[in-house]
Each structure stands twice: as C-alpha cells, then as structure tokens.
Amino acid sequence: MKNSEIIELSQEELTARLKEEKAALNKLKFAHAVSAIENPNVIKAARKSIARLATEVTKRRNAQKSETASEA
C-alpha cells in the first residue's frame, strides 16, 4: 500500500486496515513456519506496510494532541 493511499484513509479505516494487515502477517508467518512459502519477500512487504500504517496512526495521534494542547 502506497503512502498516498494511506493518507487518504479516515482514522477508522486506518485502524481497521492496520488490524487486517497484522492478522495477514501472522497468517503468513505461520504458513512459512509450517512449510516454506513460495516468496518470503511477501512477509517483508507486509511488515513494511504495517510500519507505514502505524506511522500514519502515530502522526495523526500526535497532531491531534498538539491541537488540543494549543487550544488549552
């Protein structure tokens, strides 16, 4: 998932997508542990996607906190 696509997501969509990606990564890891998957780079791509999503969640949370602090 590209950063431009991630930025367009709402907060609810972002957290839902993050949960879905984490579940998919766990399934990939399990499948790889049982028998080697055809392309292990898929795991690497999934981790990067999760990191991008988590970064956007953190960025939005920090922006929201700074807005509230400046209002007070």
PQR file with spaces between the fields and no chain letter, atoms N, CA, C, O and H, PARSE charges and radii, in Angstrom:
ATOM       1  N    MET     1       0.839   -1.166    0.000 -0.4000 1.5000
ATOM       2  CA   MET     1       0.000    0.000    0.000 -0.0000 2.0000
ATOM       3  C    MET     1       0.893    1.240    0.000  0.5500 1.7000
ATOM       4  O    MET     1       1.829    1.342    0.792 -0.5500 1.4000
ATOM       5  N    LYS     2       0.596    2.163   -0.882 -0.4000 1.5000
ATOM       6  CA   LYS     2       1.407    3.364   -1.028 -0.0000 2.0000
ATOM       7  C    LYS     2       1.044    4.392    0.037  0.5500 1.7000
ATOM       8  O    LYS     2      -0.060    4.375    0.581 -0.5500 1.4000
ATOM       9  H    LYS     2      -0.164    2.080   -1.526  0.4000 1.0000
ATOM      10  N    ASN     3       1.985    5.285    0.328 -0.4000 1.5000
ATOM      11  CA   ASN     3       1.746    6.329    1.317 -0.0000 2.0000
ATOM      12  C    ASN     3       0.604    7.245    0.903  0.5500 1.7000
ATOM      13  O    ASN     3      -0.163    7.695    1.754 -0.5500 1.4000
ATOM      14  H    ASN     3       2.882    5.298   -0.114  0.4000 1.0000
ATOM      15  N    SER     4       0.480    7.526   -0.386 -0.4000 1.5000
ATOM      16  CA   SER     4      -0.602    8.404   -0.843 -0.0000 2.0000
ATOM      17  C    SER     4      -1.960    7.762   -0.575  0.5500 1.7000
ATOM      18  O    SER     4      -2.923    8.467   -0.271 -0.5500 1.4000
ATOM      19  H    SER     4       1.103    7.160   -1.077  0.4000 1.0000
ATOM      20  N    GLU     5      -2.054    6.447   -0.680 -0.4000 1.5000
ATOM      21  CA   GLU     5      -3.299    5.749   -0.385 -0.0000 2.0000
ATOM      22  C    GLU     5      -3.579    5.752    1.113  0.5500 1.7000
ATOM      23  O    GLU     5      -4.730    5.869    1.533 -0.5500 1.4000
ATOM      24  H    GLU     5      -1.272    5.874   -0.927  0.4000 1.0000
ATOM      25  N    ILE     6      -2.545    5.624    1.905 -0.4000 1.5000
ATOM      26  CA   ILE     6      -2.702    5.593    3.358 -0.0000 2.0000
ATOM      27  C    ILE     6      -3.185    6.941    3.875  0.5500 1.7000
ATOM      28  O    ILE     6      -4.037    6.990    4.763 -0.5500 1.4000
ATOM      29  H    ILE     6      -1.610    5.529    1.564  0.4000 1.0000
ATOM      30  N    ILE     7      -2.664    8.021    3.343 -0.4000 1.5000
ATOM      31  CA   ILE     7      -3.035    9.366    3.792 -0.0000 2.0000
ATOM      32  C    ILE     7      -4.502    9.646    3.523  0.5500 1.7000
ATOM      33  O    ILE     7      -5.142   10.370    4.286 -0.5500 1.4000
ATOM      34  H    ILE     7      -1.973    7.981    2.622  0.4000 1.0000
ATOM      35  N    GLU     8      -5.044    9.082    2.447 -0.4000 1.5000
ATOM      36  CA   GLU     8      -6.442    9.318    2.084 -0.0000 2.0000
ATOM      37  C    GLU     8      -7.433    8.589    2.985  0.5500 1.7000
ATOM      38  O    GLU     8      -8.618    8.922    2.979 -0.5500 1.4000
ATOM      39  H    GLU     8      -4.524    8.494    1.828  0.4000 1.0000
ATOM      40  N    LEU     9      -6.980    7.604    3.759 -0.4000 1.5000
ATOM      41  CA   LEU     9      -7.874    6.824    4.611 -0.0000 2.0000
ATOM      42  C    LEU     9      -8.315    7.643    5.824  0.5500 1.7000
ATOM      43  O    LEU     9      -7.570    8.486    6.324 -0.5500 1.4000
ATOM      44  H    LEU     9      -6.018    7.333    3.764  0.4000 1.0000
ATOM      45  N    SER    10      -9.542    7.379    6.288 -0.4000 1.5000
ATOM      46  CA   SER    10     -10.002    8.009    7.520 -0.0000 2.0000
ATOM      47  C    SER    10      -9.370    7.288    8.702  0.5500 1.7000
ATOM      48  O    SER    10      -8.746    6.240    8.534 -0.5500 1.4000
ATOM      49  H    SER    10     -10.147    6.694    5.881  0.4000 1.0000
ATOM      50  N    GLN    11      -9.530    7.843    9.882 -0.4000 1.5000
ATOM      51  CA   GLN    11      -8.932    7.248   11.081 -0.0000 2.0000
ATOM      52  C    GLN    11      -9.478    5.845   11.332  0.5500 1.7000
ATOM      53  O    GLN    11      -8.719    4.938   11.677 -0.5500 1.4000
ATOM      54  H    GLN    11     -10.037    8.694   10.018  0.4000 1.0000
ATOM      55  N    GLU    12     -10.787    5.659   11.162 -0.4000 1.5000
ATOM      56  CA   GLU    12     -11.404    4.353   11.389 -0.0000 2.0000
ATOM      57  C    GLU    12     -10.914    3.335   10.357  0.5500 1.7000
ATOM      58  O    GLU    12     -10.600    2.195   10.698 -0.5500 1.4000
ATOM      59  H    GLU    12     -11.403    6.395   10.882  0.4000 1.0000
ATOM      60  N    GLU    13     -10.854    3.757    9.094 -0.4000 1.5000
ATOM      61  CA   GLU    13     -10.358    2.871    8.039 -0.0000 2.0000
ATOM      62  C    GLU    13      -8.901    2.504    8.276  0.5500 1.7000
ATOM      63  O    GLU    13      -8.478    1.378    8.011 -0.5500 1.4000
ATOM      64  H    GLU    13     -11.109    4.683    8.816  0.4000 1.0000
ATOM      65  N    LEU    14      -8.147    3.462    8.775 -0.4000 1.5000
ATOM      66  CA   LEU    14      -6.725    3.251    9.028 -0.0000 2.0000
ATOM      67  C    LEU    14      -6.509    2.199   10.111  0.5500 1.7000
ATOM      68  O    LEU    14      -5.698    1.289    9.941 -0.5500 1.4000
ATOM      69  H    LEU    14      -8.490    4.376    8.991  0.4000 1.0000
ATOM      70  N    THR    15      -7.227    2.318   11.215 -0.4000 1.5000
ATOM      71  CA   THR    15      -7.063    1.346   12.288 -0.0000 2.0000
ATOM      72  C    THR    15      -7.581   -0.029   11.869  0.5500 1.7000
ATOM      73  O    THR    15      -7.002   -1.047   12.247 -0.5500 1.4000
ATOM      74  H    THR    15      -7.886    3.058   11.353  0.4000 1.0000
ATOM      75  N    ALA    16      -8.656   -0.070   11.099 -0.4000 1.5000
ATOM      76  CA   ALA    16      -9.180   -1.347   10.618 -0.0000 2.0000
ATOM      77  C    ALA    16      -8.180   -2.008    9.671  0.5500 1.7000
ATOM      78  O    ALA    16      -7.946   -3.214    9.750 -0.5500 1.4000
ATOM      79  H    ALA    16      -9.127    0.757   10.792  0.4000 1.0000
ATOM      80  N    ARG    17      -7.606   -1.231    8.798 -0.4000 1.5000
ATOM      81  CA   ARG    17      -6.632   -1.764    7.837 -0.0000 2.0000
ATOM      82  C    ARG    17      -5.377   -2.268    8.559  0.5500 1.7000
ATOM      83  O    ARG    17      -4.785   -3.274    8.166 -0.5500 1.4000
ATOM      84  H    ARG    17      -7.796   -0.251    8.734  0.4000 1.0000
ATOM      85  N    LEU    18      -4.984   -1.555    9.618 -0.4000 1.5000
ATOM      86  CA   LEU    18      -3.822   -1.967   10.399 -0.0000 2.0000
ATOM      87  C    LEU    18      -4.068   -3.327   11.056  0.5500 1.7000
ATOM      88  O    LEU    18      -3.188   -4.187   11.053 -0.5500 1.4000
ATOM      89  H    LEU    18      -5.465   -0.739    9.937  0.4000 1.0000
ATOM      90  N    LYS    19      -5.246   -3.518   11.610 -0.4000 1.5000
ATOM      91  CA   LYS    19      -5.595   -4.802   12.225 -0.0000 2.0000
ATOM      92  C    LYS    19      -5.608   -5.916   11.185  0.5500 1.7000
ATOM      93  O    LYS    19      -5.122   -7.018   11.444 -0.5500 1.4000
ATOM      94  H    LYS    19      -5.961   -2.819   11.613  0.4000 1.0000
ATOM      95  N    GLU    20      -6.164   -5.630   10.010 -0.4000 1.5000
ATOM      96  CA   GLU    20      -6.207   -6.629    8.935 -0.0000 2.0000
ATOM      97  C    GLU    20      -4.803   -7.025    8.492  0.5500 1.7000
ATOM      98  O    GLU    20      -4.520   -8.205    8.287 -0.5500 1.4000
ATOM      99  H    GLU    20      -6.559   -4.736    9.800  0.4000 1.0000
ATOM     100  N    GLU    21      -3.931   -6.038    8.348 -0.4000 1.5000
ATOM     101  CA   GLU    21      -2.563   -6.306    7.898 -0.0000 2.0000
ATOM     102  C    GLU    21      -1.798   -7.119    8.936  0.5500 1.7000
ATOM     103  O    GLU    21      -1.026   -8.009    8.579 -0.5500 1.4000
ATOM     104  H    GLU    21      -4.161   -5.080    8.515  0.4000 1.0000
ATOM     105  N    LYS    22      -2.005   -6.820   10.219 -0.4000 1.5000
ATOM     106  CA   LYS    22      -1.326   -7.580   11.264 -0.0000 2.0000
ATOM     107  C    LYS    22      -1.801   -9.025   11.276  0.5500 1.7000
ATOM     108  O    LYS    22      -1.000   -9.941   11.460 -0.5500 1.4000
ATOM     109  H    LYS    22      -2.631   -6.097   10.509  0.4000 1.0000
ATOM     110  N    ALA    23      -3.102   -9.234   11.081 -0.4000 1.5000
ATOM     111  CA   ALA    23      -3.639  -10.597   11.031 -0.0000 2.0000
ATOM     112  C    ALA    23      -3.078  -11.346    9.826  0.5500 1.7000
ATOM     113  O    ALA    23      -2.728  -12.521    9.931 -0.5500 1.4000
ATOM     114  H    ALA    23      -3.753   -8.489   10.932  0.4000 1.0000
ATOM     115  N    ALA    24      -2.993  -10.674    8.694 -0.4000 1.5000
ATOM     116  CA   ALA    24      -2.450  -11.300    7.489 -0.0000 2.0000
ATOM     117  C    ALA    24      -0.977  -11.661    7.680  0.5500 1.7000
ATOM     118  O    ALA    24      -0.530  -12.712    7.219 -0.5500 1.4000
ATOM     119  H    ALA    24      -3.278   -9.719    8.609  0.4000 1.0000
ATOM     120  N    LEU    25      -0.227  -10.800    8.354 -0.4000 1.5000
ATOM     121  CA   LEU    25       1.187  -11.085    8.622 -0.0000 2.0000
ATOM     122  C    LEU    25       1.326  -12.305    9.513  0.5500 1.7000
ATOM     123  O    LEU    25       2.187  -13.152    9.275 -0.5500 1.4000
ATOM     124  H    LEU    25      -0.589   -9.946    8.728  0.4000 1.0000
ATOM     125  N    ASN    26       0.490  -12.405   10.536 -0.4000 1.5000
ATOM     126  CA   ASN    26       0.548  -13.575   11.411 -0.0000 2.0000
ATOM     127  C    ASN    26       0.260  -14.860   10.643  0.5500 1.7000
ATOM     128  O    ASN    26       0.905  -15.882   10.874 -0.5500 1.4000
ATOM     129  H    ASN    26      -0.209  -11.717   10.729  0.4000 1.0000
ATOM     130  N    LYS    27      -0.709  -14.809    9.730 -0.4000 1.5000
ATOM     131  CA   LYS    27      -1.023  -15.979    8.907 -0.0000 2.0000
ATOM     132  C    LYS    27       0.155  -16.338    8.003  0.5500 1.7000
ATOM     133  O    LYS    27       0.478  -17.514    7.833 -0.5500 1.4000
ATOM     134  H    LYS    27      -1.233  -13.978    9.543  0.4000 1.0000
ATOM     135  N    LEU    28       0.793  -15.323    7.427 -0.4000 1.5000
ATOM     136  CA   LEU    28       1.953  -15.565    6.576 -0.0000 2.0000
ATOM     137  C    LEU    28       3.094  -16.207    7.361  0.5500 1.7000
ATOM     138  O    LEU    28       3.725  -17.155    6.893 -0.5500 1.4000
ATOM     139  H    LEU    28       0.531  -14.368    7.565  0.4000 1.0000
ATOM     140  N    LYS    29       3.352  -15.681    8.559 -0.4000 1.5000
ATOM     141  CA   LYS    29       4.423  -16.224    9.383 -0.0000 2.0000
ATOM     142  C    LYS    29       4.136  -17.678    9.748  0.5500 1.7000
ATOM     143  O    LYS    29       5.032  -18.522    9.720 -0.5500 1.4000
ATOM     144  H    LYS    29       2.839  -14.911    8.938  0.4000 1.0000
ATOM     145  N    PHE    30       2.889  -17.959   10.089 -0.4000 1.5000
ATOM     146  CA   PHE    30       2.518  -19.323   10.438 -0.0000 2.0000
ATOM     147  C    PHE    30       2.680  -20.252    9.241  0.5500 1.7000
ATOM     148  O    PHE    30       3.220  -21.351    9.367 -0.5500 1.4000
ATOM     149  H    PHE    30       2.161  -17.274   10.112  0.4000 1.0000
ATOM     150  N    ALA    31       2.210  -19.804    8.082 -0.4000 1.5000
ATOM     151  CA   ALA    31       2.325  -20.615    6.873 -0.0000 2.0000
ATOM     152  C    ALA    31       3.794  -20.868    6.530  0.5500 1.7000
ATOM     153  O    ALA    31       4.152  -21.951    6.068 -0.5500 1.4000
ATOM     154  H    ALA    31       1.771  -18.911    7.980  0.4000 1.0000
ATOM     155  N    HIS    32       4.630  -19.873    6.755 -0.4000 1.5000
ATOM     156  CA   HIS    32       6.048  -20.010    6.460 -0.0000 2.0000
ATOM     157  C    HIS    32       6.731  -20.950    7.460  0.5500 1.7000
ATOM     158  O    HIS    32       7.669  -21.664    7.104 -0.5500 1.4000
ATOM     159  H    HIS    32       4.339  -18.993    7.130  0.4000 1.0000
ATOM     160  N    ALA    33       6.263  -20.948    8.697 -0.4000 1.5000
ATOM     161  CA   ALA    33       6.844  -21.829    9.710 -0.0000 2.0000
ATOM     162  C    ALA    33       6.483  -23.289    9.440  0.5500 1.7000
ATOM     163  O    ALA    33       7.296  -24.188    9.655 -0.5500 1.4000
ATOM     164  H    ALA    33       5.502  -20.369    8.987  0.4000 1.0000
ATOM     165  N    VAL    34       5.260  -23.516    8.968 -0.4000 1.5000
ATOM     166  CA   VAL    34       4.806  -24.878    8.697 -0.0000 2.0000
ATOM     167  C    VAL    34       5.507  -25.440    7.467  0.5500 1.7000
ATOM     168  O    VAL    34       6.093  -26.522    7.513 -0.5500 1.4000
ATOM     169  H    VAL    34       4.599  -22.787    8.794  0.4000 1.0000
ATOM     170  N    SER    35       5.443  -24.706    6.389 -0.4000 1.5000
ATOM     171  CA   SER    35       6.160  -25.093    5.172 -0.0000 2.0000
ATOM     172  C    SER    35       6.547  -23.808    4.459  0.5500 1.7000
ATOM     173  O    SER    35       5.782  -22.844    4.433 -0.5500 1.4000
ATOM     174  H    SER    35       4.968  -23.827    6.352  0.4000 1.0000
ATOM     175  N    ALA    36       7.697  -23.802    3.901 -0.4000 1.5000
ATOM     176  CA   ALA    36       8.231  -22.594    3.287 -0.0000 2.0000
ATOM     177  C    ALA    36       7.283  -22.051    2.216  0.5500 1.7000
ATOM     178  O    ALA    36       6.838  -22.777    1.327 -0.5500 1.4000
ATOM     179  H    ALA    36       8.318  -24.585    3.922  0.4000 1.0000
ATOM     180  N    ILE    37       6.988  -20.748    2.329 -0.4000 1.5000
ATOM     181  CA   ILE    37       6.130  -20.146    1.308 -0.0000 2.0000
ATOM     182  C    ILE    37       6.970  -19.876    0.065  0.5500 1.7000
ATOM     183  O    ILE    37       8.197  -19.798    0.122 -0.5500 1.4000
ATOM     184  H    ILE    37       7.349  -20.158    3.051  0.4000 1.0000
ATOM     185  N    GLU    38       6.277  -19.736   -1.052 -0.4000 1.5000
ATOM     186  CA   GLU    38       6.968  -19.604   -2.339 -0.0000 2.0000
ATOM     187  C    GLU    38       7.828  -18.346   -2.403  0.5500 1.7000
ATOM     188  O    GLU    38       8.958  -18.386   -2.891 -0.5500 1.4000
ATOM     189  H    GLU    38       5.280  -19.800   -1.099  0.4000 1.0000
ATOM     190  N    ASN    39       7.289  -17.223   -1.907 -0.4000 1.5000
ATOM     191  CA   ASN    39       8.011  -15.962   -1.978 -0.0000 2.0000
ATOM     192  C    ASN    39       8.079  -15.331   -0.586  0.5500 1.7000
ATOM     193  O    ASN    39       7.134  -14.652   -0.185 -0.5500 1.4000
ATOM     194  H    ASN    39       6.372  -17.191   -1.511  0.4000 1.0000
ATOM     195  N    PRO    40       9.161  -15.531    0.157 -0.5600 1.5000
ATOM     196  CA   PRO    40       9.264  -14.976    1.504  0.2800 2.0000
ATOM     197  C    PRO    40       9.343  -13.448    1.540  0.5500 1.7000
ATOM     198  O    PRO    40       9.209  -12.846    2.605 -0.5500 1.4000
ATOM     199  N    ASN    41       9.559  -12.827    0.391 -0.4000 1.5000
ATOM     200  CA   ASN    41       9.582  -11.361    0.360 -0.0000 2.0000
ATOM     201  C    ASN    41       8.212  -10.769    0.642  0.5500 1.7000
ATOM     202  O    ASN    41       8.104   -9.578    0.934 -0.5500 1.4000
ATOM     203  H    ASN    41       9.668  -13.316   -0.475  0.4000 1.0000
ATOM     204  N    VAL    42       7.170  -11.574    0.561 -0.4000 1.5000
ATOM     205  CA   VAL    42       5.820  -11.118    0.880 -0.0000 2.0000
ATOM     206  C    VAL    42       5.748  -10.733    2.352  0.5500 1.7000
ATOM     207  O    VAL    42       5.063   -9.778    2.716 -0.5500 1.4000
ATOM     208  H    VAL    42       7.258  -12.542    0.324  0.4000 1.0000
ATOM     209  N    ILE    43       6.450  -11.472    3.191 -0.4000 1.5000
ATOM     210  CA   ILE    43       6.486  -11.162    4.629 -0.0000 2.0000
ATOM     211  C    ILE    43       7.148   -9.802    4.842  0.5500 1.7000
ATOM     212  O    ILE    43       6.676   -8.992    5.639 -0.5500 1.4000
ATOM     213  H    ILE    43       7.006  -12.249    2.895  0.4000 1.0000
ATOM     214  N    LYS    44       8.217   -9.566    4.143 -0.4000 1.5000
ATOM     215  CA   LYS    44       8.933   -8.291    4.243 -0.0000 2.0000
ATOM     216  C    LYS    44       8.034   -7.131    3.814  0.5500 1.7000
ATOM     217  O    LYS    44       8.008   -6.087    4.466 -0.5500 1.4000
ATOM     218  H    LYS    44       8.601  -10.224    3.495  0.4000 1.0000
ATOM     219  N    ALA    45       7.306   -7.314    2.729 -0.4000 1.5000
ATOM     220  CA   ALA    45       6.402   -6.269    2.240 -0.0000 2.0000
ATOM     221  C    ALA    45       5.264   -6.019    3.228  0.5500 1.7000
ATOM     222  O    ALA    45       4.841   -4.878    3.417 -0.5500 1.4000
ATOM     223  H    ALA    45       7.327   -8.162    2.200  0.4000 1.0000
ATOM     224  N    ALA    46       4.775   -7.073    3.849 -0.4000 1.5000
ATOM     225  CA   ALA    46       3.697   -6.926    4.828 -0.0000 2.0000
ATOM     226  C    ALA    46       4.175   -6.147    6.042  0.5500 1.7000
ATOM     227  O    ALA    46       3.451   -5.299    6.563 -0.5500 1.4000
ATOM     228  H    ALA    46       5.118   -8.000    3.696  0.4000 1.0000
ATOM     229  N    ARG    47       5.399   -6.431    6.498 -0.4000 1.5000
ATOM     230  CA   ARG    47       5.947   -5.690    7.638 -0.0000 2.0000
ATOM     231  C    ARG    47       6.099   -4.210    7.318  0.5500 1.7000
ATOM     232  O    ARG    47       5.813   -3.355    8.156 -0.5500 1.4000
ATOM     233  H    ARG    47       5.988   -7.119    6.074  0.4000 1.0000
ATOM     234  N    LYS    48       6.548   -3.911    6.110 -0.4000 1.5000
ATOM     235  CA   LYS    48       6.711   -2.517    5.709 -0.0000 2.0000
ATOM     236  C    LYS    48       5.364   -1.800    5.626  0.5500 1.7000
ATOM     237  O    LYS    48       5.247   -0.634    6.004 -0.5500 1.4000
ATOM     238  H    LYS    48       6.781   -4.606    5.429  0.4000 1.0000
ATOM     239  N    SER    49       4.363   -2.498    5.133 -0.4000 1.5000
ATOM     240  CA   SER    49       3.030   -1.922    5.041 -0.0000 2.0000
ATOM     241  C    SER    49       2.475   -1.618    6.429  0.5500 1.7000
ATOM     242  O    SER    49       1.869   -0.570    6.648 -0.5500 1.4000
ATOM     243  H    SER    49       4.457   -3.445    4.826  0.4000 1.0000
ATOM     244  N    ILE    50       2.686   -2.539    7.361 -0.4000 1.5000
ATOM     245  CA   ILE    50       2.242   -2.324    8.739 -0.0000 2.0000
ATOM     246  C    ILE    50       2.965   -1.128    9.339  0.5500 1.7000
ATOM     247  O    ILE    50       2.355   -0.326   10.046 -0.5500 1.4000
ATOM     248  H    ILE    50       3.179   -3.391    7.183  0.4000 1.0000
ATOM     249  N    ALA    51       4.234   -1.003    9.071 -0.4000 1.5000
ATOM     250  CA   ALA    51       5.011    0.122    9.599 -0.0000 2.0000
ATOM     251  C    ALA    51       4.497    1.446    9.047  0.5500 1.7000
ATOM     252  O    ALA    51       4.408    2.430    9.781 -0.5500 1.4000
ATOM     253  H    ALA    51       4.730   -1.655    8.497  0.4000 1.0000
ATOM     254  N    ARG    52       4.160    1.479    7.765 -0.4000 1.5000
ATOM     255  CA   ARG    52       3.617    2.707    7.167 -0.0000 2.0000
ATOM     256  C    ARG    52       2.290    3.086    7.813  0.5500 1.7000
ATOM     257  O    ARG    52       2.057    4.252    8.131 -0.5500 1.4000
ATOM     258  H    ARG    52       4.233    0.680    7.168  0.4000 1.0000
ATOM     259  N    LEU    53       1.418    2.089    8.005 -0.4000 1.5000
ATOM     260  CA   LEU    53       0.121    2.343    8.621 -0.0000 2.0000
ATOM     261  C    LEU    53       0.290    2.823   10.061  0.5500 1.7000
ATOM     262  O    LEU    53      -0.366    3.777   10.478 -0.5500 1.4000
ATOM     263  H    LEU    53       1.608    1.142    7.746  0.4000 1.0000
ATOM     264  N    ALA    54       1.160    2.172   10.813 -0.4000 1.5000
ATOM     265  CA   ALA    54       1.385    2.551   12.204 -0.0000 2.0000
ATOM     266  C    ALA    54       1.980    3.951   12.305  0.5500 1.7000
ATOM     267  O    ALA    54       1.649    4.702   13.223 -0.5500 1.4000
ATOM     268  H    ALA    54       1.693    1.397   10.474  0.4000 1.0000
ATOM     269  N    THR    55       2.844    4.298   11.381 -0.4000 1.5000
ATOM     270  CA   THR    55       3.435    5.634   11.372 -0.0000 2.0000
ATOM     271  C    THR    55       2.364    6.699   11.148  0.5500 1.7000
ATOM     272  O    THR    55       2.377    7.743   11.801 -0.5500 1.4000
ATOM     273  H    THR    55       3.113    3.688   10.636  0.4000 1.0000
ATOM     274  N    GLU    56       1.447    6.438   10.233 -0.4000 1.5000
ATOM     275  CA   GLU    56       0.373    7.395    9.964 -0.0000 2.0000
ATOM     276  C    GLU    56      -0.556    7.529   11.170  0.5500 1.7000
ATOM     277  O    GLU    56      -1.004    8.631   11.488 -0.5500 1.4000
ATOM     278  H    GLU    56       1.437    5.591    9.703  0.4000 1.0000
ATOM     279  N    VAL    57      -0.845    6.424   11.836 -0.4000 1.5000
ATOM     280  CA   VAL    57      -1.678    6.472   13.046 -0.0000 2.0000
ATOM     281  C    VAL    57      -1.002    7.335   14.103  0.5500 1.7000
ATOM     282  O    VAL    57      -1.647    8.183   14.719 -0.5500 1.4000
ATOM     283  H    VAL    57      -0.481    5.529   11.578  0.4000 1.0000
ATOM     284  N    THR    58       0.295    7.123   14.314 -0.4000 1.5000
ATOM     285  CA   THR    58       1.040    7.902   15.299 -0.0000 2.0000
ATOM     286  C    THR    58       1.094    9.374   14.921  0.5500 1.7000
ATOM     287  O    THR    58       0.948   10.247   15.776 -0.5500 1.4000
ATOM     288  H    THR    58       0.819    6.434   13.813  0.4000 1.0000
ATOM     289  N    LYS    59       1.303    9.645   13.647 -0.4000 1.5000
ATOM     290  CA   LYS    59       1.374   11.030   13.185 -0.0000 2.0000
ATOM     291  C    LYS    59       0.057   11.750   13.446  0.5500 1.7000
ATOM     292  O    LYS    59       0.048   12.889   13.913 -0.5500 1.4000
ATOM     293  H    LYS    59       1.422    8.936   12.952  0.4000 1.0000
ATOM     294  N    ARG    60      -1.051   11.085   13.144 -0.4000 1.5000
ATOM     295  CA   ARG    60      -2.363   11.700   13.366 -0.0000 2.0000
ATOM     296  C    ARG    60      -2.651   11.878   14.850  0.5500 1.7000
ATOM     297  O    ARG    60      -3.231   12.886   15.253 -0.5500 1.4000
ATOM     298  H    ARG    60      -1.043   10.160   12.764  0.4000 1.0000
ATOM     299  N    ARG    61      -2.249   10.907   15.663 -0.4000 1.5000
ATOM     300  CA   ARG    61      -2.477   10.996   17.105 -0.0000 2.0000
ATOM     301  C    ARG    61      -1.692   12.165   17.681  0.5500 1.7000
ATOM     302  O    ARG    61      -2.212   12.912   18.509 -0.5500 1.4000
ATOM     303  H    ARG    61      -1.778   10.088   15.335  0.4000 1.0000
ATOM     304  N    ASN    62      -0.439   12.331   17.250 -0.4000 1.5000
ATOM     305  CA   ASN    62       0.388   13.437   17.742 -0.0000 2.0000
ATOM     306  C    ASN    62      -0.143   14.778   17.260  0.5500 1.7000
ATOM     307  O    ASN    62      -0.078   15.763   17.995 -0.5500 1.4000
ATOM     308  H    ASN    62      -0.016   11.724   16.577  0.4000 1.0000
ATOM     309  N    ALA    63      -0.662   14.836   16.049 -0.4000 1.5000
ATOM     310  CA   ALA    63      -1.227   16.076   15.536 -0.0000 2.0000
ATOM     311  C    ALA    63      -2.469   16.452   16.323  0.5500 1.7000
ATOM     312  O    ALA    63      -2.705   17.626   16.609 -0.5500 1.4000
ATOM     313  H    ALA    63      -0.714   14.036   15.452  0.4000 1.0000
ATOM     314  N    GLN    64      -3.256   15.453   16.668 -0.4000 1.5000
ATOM     315  CA   GLN    64      -4.476   15.686   17.449 -0.0000 2.0000
ATOM     316  C    GLN    64      -4.113   16.181   18.848  0.5500 1.7000
ATOM     317  O    GLN    64      -4.765   17.084   19.372 -0.5500 1.4000
ATOM     318  H    GLN    64      -3.064   14.499   16.436  0.4000 1.0000
ATOM     319  N    LYS    65      -3.081   15.600   19.454 -0.4000 1.5000
ATOM     320  CA   LYS    65      -2.652   16.031   20.786 -0.0000 2.0000
ATOM     321  C    LYS    65      -2.131   17.460   20.767  0.5500 1.7000
ATOM     322  O    LYS    65      -2.402   18.229   21.689 -0.5500 1.4000
ATOM     323  H    LYS    65      -2.551   14.866   19.028  0.4000 1.0000
ATOM     324  N    SER    66      -1.388   17.822   19.731 -0.4000 1.5000
ATOM     325  CA   SER    66      -0.843   19.171   19.664 -0.0000 2.0000
ATOM     326  C    SER    66      -1.947   20.204   19.425  0.5500 1.7000
ATOM     327  O    SER    66      -1.849   21.340   19.889 -0.5500 1.4000
ATOM     328  H    SER    66      -1.168   17.197   18.982  0.4000 1.0000
ATOM     329  N    GLU    67      -3.002   19.806   18.699 -0.4000 1.5000
ATOM     330  CA   GLU    67      -4.149   20.706   18.513 -0.0000 2.0000
ATOM     331  C    GLU    67      -4.842   20.968   19.832  0.5500 1.7000
ATOM     332  O    GLU    67      -5.201   22.106   20.135 -0.5500 1.4000
ATOM     333  H    GLU    67      -3.082   18.883   18.323  0.4000 1.0000
ATOM     334  N    THR    68      -5.033   19.920   20.619 -0.4000 1.5000
ATOM     335  CA   THR    68      -5.715   20.059   21.898 -0.0000 2.0000
ATOM     336  C    THR    68      -4.866   20.881   22.862  0.5500 1.7000
ATOM     337  O    THR    68      -5.397   21.678   23.635 -0.5500 1.4000
ATOM     338  H    THR    68      -4.742   18.995   20.373  0.4000 1.0000
ATOM     339  N    ALA    69      -3.566   20.691   22.819 -0.4000 1.5000
ATOM     340  CA   ALA    69      -2.678   21.435   23.716 -0.0000 2.0000
ATOM     341  C    ALA    69      -2.663   22.919   23.354  0.5500 1.7000
ATOM     342  O    ALA    69      -2.602   23.769   24.243 -0.5500 1.4000
ATOM     343  H    ALA    69      -3.135   20.043   22.191  0.4000 1.0000
ATOM     344  N    SER    70      -2.717   23.238   22.072 -0.4000 1.5000
ATOM     345  CA   SER    70      -2.696   24.637   21.657 -0.0000 2.0000
ATOM     346  C    SER    70      -4.022   25.341   21.951  0.5500 1.7000
ATOM     347  O    SER    70      -4.050   26.563   22.098 -0.5500 1.4000
ATOM     348  H    SER    70      -2.767   22.548   21.350  0.4000 1.0000
ATOM     349  N    GLU    71      -5.110   24.592   22.037 -0.4000 1.5000
ATOM     350  CA   GLU    71      -6.412   25.177   22.354 -0.0000 2.0000
ATOM     351  C    GLU    71      -6.523   25.529   23.825  0.5500 1.7000
ATOM     352  O    GLU    71      -7.232   26.466   24.193 -0.5500 1.4000
ATOM     353  H    GLU    71      -5.087   23.600   21.918  0.4000 1.0000
ATOM     354  N    ALA    72      -5.834   24.791   24.653 -0.4000 1.5000
ATOM     355  CA   ALA    72      -5.946   24.997   26.119 -0.0000 2.0000
ATOM     356  C    ALA    72      -5.119   26.133   26.611  0.5500 1.7000
ATOM     357  O    ALA    72      -5.114   26.420   27.808 -0.5500 1.4000
ATOM     358  H    ALA    72      -5.258   24.030   24.354  0.4000 1.0000
